[in-house]
Amino acid sequence: MTQEDIALILAVIGGACLATAWIGRLTGDAVRDVWLALGTGSVVLAFGALVLVA
């Protein structure tokens, strides 16, 4: 598995978390759950970008 593959997997997971946060915000889920999904997605997406650049 190459560095680009790992970065792509992390980007997909991070994007899915961000999409979940967005859908949760639209449907009125608990605020703490939306913030948790948003934070997790942001960190995973940033880590994927770091893996790609490093």
Residue, then its C-alpha position, 0 to 999 in steps of 0.5 A: m500500500t502506497q502513501e497515496d493509497i493511505a491518504l485517499i482512504l483517510a480522505v474518504i473516511g474524513g469526508a464521510c464523517l464531515a458528510t455525517a455531521w452535515i446531515g446530522r445538522l440538517t436533521g436536528d441531531a444532538v449538537r454534541d454528536v454533530w460536533l464530534a463528527l465534525g471534529t473527527g472528520s476534520v482531524v482525519l482529513a487533515f491527517g490524510a493531507l499530512v500523509l500525502v505531503a510528508 
